[in-house]
Amino acid sequence: MRLVSARAGWDLRHSTARVTDGSLIDMNTTMATKPTTIQRFFDELSLRGQEPLLRHVTGTIEWNIKDAGRWWVRMNQGAVHVSQSPQSADCVASCDAATFTGILGGKENLMAAALRGVVHCSGNVGLGLSFQRLLH
């Protein structure tokens, strides 16, 4: 099992995730339920607190995920804050819900998806790719 945080673990072998309340999320969900998986990921991300891998990273990424929503992830020297309230962003990243769910499930790599053009990044692309560190 690969731990996303102390509160959630993504089990890629069985394509499920166990979250705080003990429930399981199927990572091979239909389009109707993918936003719930994505919402839970961002909810759990906001609870992590300090991320040592991001101690030298500062900036805000706006994630626009088609049919799922928009999130702003602010990283400040390891502290991670997530909001759905619009704010200025140093990087804007966008993709569809299926692609983002694939990234969460480990079936898709963020950098490879950006190179193929299925994840679009503008602004500080390096900051956007730093987001990959939050997935391990």
C-alpha positions as CSV (number, residue, x, y, z in Angstrom):
1,M,0.0,0.0,0.0
2,R,1.3,3.4,-0.9
3,L,0.3,6.1,1.7
4,V,-1.1,9.4,0.5
5,S,-1.3,10.7,4.0
6,A,-1.8,9.5,7.5
7,R,-5.5,9.7,6.8
8,A,-5.8,8.0,3.4
9,G,-4.0,5.2,1.6
10,W,-4.3,4.5,-2.1
11,D,-4.1,0.8,-2.9
12,L,-3.2,0.6,-6.6
13,R,-3.2,-3.2,-6.8
14,H,-6.9,-3.3,-6.1
15,S,-7.8,0.1,-7.5
16,T,-9.3,1.3,-4.3
17,A,-8.6,3.9,-1.7
18,R,-9.4,3.7,2.0
19,V,-10.3,7.1,3.5
20,T,-10.7,8.5,7.0
21,D,-14.2,7.0,7.5
22,G,-13.0,3.5,6.6
23,S,-14.9,3.5,3.3
24,L,-13.4,2.3,0.0
25,I,-13.3,4.3,-3.2
26,D,-13.2,2.4,-6.5
27,M,-10.6,4.1,-8.7
28,N,-12.2,2.5,-11.8
29,T,-15.4,4.4,-11.3
30,T,-17.9,5.8,-13.8
31,M,-17.9,9.4,-14.9
32,A,-20.8,10.1,-12.5
33,T,-18.7,9.2,-9.4
34,K,-15.2,10.4,-10.5
35,P,-15.8,13.9,-9.1
36,T,-16.4,12.3,-5.7
37,T,-13.1,10.5,-5.9
38,I,-11.4,13.8,-6.9
39,Q,-13.2,15.8,-4.2
40,R,-12.0,13.3,-1.6
41,F,-8.4,13.5,-2.8
42,F,-8.4,17.3,-2.4
43,D,-10.2,17.0,1.0
44,E,-7.5,14.6,2.2
45,L,-4.8,16.8,0.7
46,S,-6.0,19.8,2.8
47,L,-5.5,17.7,6.0
48,R,-1.9,16.7,5.4
49,G,-0.2,19.7,6.9
50,Q,3.6,19.8,6.3
51,E,5.0,18.0,3.2
52,P,8.8,17.7,3.5
53,L,9.2,17.1,-0.3
54,L,7.8,20.6,-0.9
55,R,9.9,22.5,1.6
56,H,11.5,24.5,-1.2
57,V,8.3,25.1,-3.2
58,T,6.2,28.2,-3.0
59,G,3.2,29.1,-5.2
60,T,-0.4,28.3,-6.1
61,I,-1.7,25.9,-8.6
62,E,-5.2,26.2,-10.0
63,W,-6.6,22.8,-11.0
64,N,-9.5,22.9,-13.5
65,I,-10.9,19.4,-13.8
66,K,-13.7,19.1,-16.4
67,D,-16.9,17.8,-14.9
68,A,-15.4,17.7,-11.4
69,G,-14.6,21.3,-10.3
70,R,-11.8,23.7,-9.6
71,W,-9.3,23.7,-6.7
72,W,-6.5,26.0,-5.7
73,V,-3.5,24.3,-4.1
74,R,-1.2,26.7,-2.3
75,M,2.2,25.4,-1.4
76,N,4.4,27.5,1.0
77,Q,7.7,25.9,1.9
78,G,6.1,22.5,2.6
79,A,2.7,23.7,4.0
80,V,-0.2,22.7,1.7
81,H,-3.5,24.5,1.7
82,V,-6.5,23.6,-0.6
83,S,-9.4,25.9,-1.4
84,Q,-12.3,26.0,-3.9
85,S,-12.4,29.8,-3.5
86,P,-11.0,31.6,-6.5
87,Q,-7.6,33.2,-6.0
88,S,-4.6,34.2,-8.1
89,A,-2.5,31.3,-9.3
90,D,1.1,30.9,-10.5
91,C,0.2,27.9,-12.6
92,V,-3.1,26.8,-14.1
93,A,-3.5,23.1,-14.9
94,S,-6.5,21.5,-16.5
95,C,-7.6,18.0,-17.7
96,D,-10.7,15.9,-17.7
97,A,-11.9,13.8,-14.7
98,A,-10.8,10.5,-16.2
99,T,-7.2,11.7,-16.7
100,F,-7.0,13.1,-13.2
101,T,-8.4,9.9,-11.7
102,G,-5.8,8.0,-13.6
103,I,-3.1,10.2,-12.1
104,L,-4.5,9.6,-8.6
105,G,-4.6,5.9,-9.2
106,G,-1.1,5.6,-10.6
107,K,-2.2,4.6,-14.0
108,E,-1.1,7.9,-15.4
109,N,2.0,10.0,-14.8
110,L,1.5,13.8,-14.5
111,M,4.5,14.7,-16.5
112,A,3.8,12.2,-19.2
113,A,0.2,13.4,-19.4
114,A,1.4,17.0,-19.8
115,L,3.9,16.0,-22.5
116,R,1.1,14.2,-24.4
117,G,-1.2,17.3,-24.0
118,V,-3.9,15.6,-22.0
119,V,-3.0,17.8,-19.0
120,H,-2.6,21.5,-20.0
121,C,-0.4,23.7,-17.9
122,S,0.2,27.5,-18.2
123,G,2.2,29.8,-16.1
124,N,4.9,28.3,-13.9
125,V,4.9,24.8,-15.3
126,G,7.6,23.7,-12.9
127,L,5.3,24.5,-10.0
128,G,2.6,22.4,-11.7
129,L,4.9,19.4,-12.0
130,S,5.9,19.8,-8.3
131,F,2.3,18.6,-7.7
132,Q,3.4,15.1,-8.7
133,R,5.3,15.0,-5.3
134,L,2.0,15.1,-3.5
135,L,0.9,11.8,-5.2
136,H,3.7,9.7,-3.6
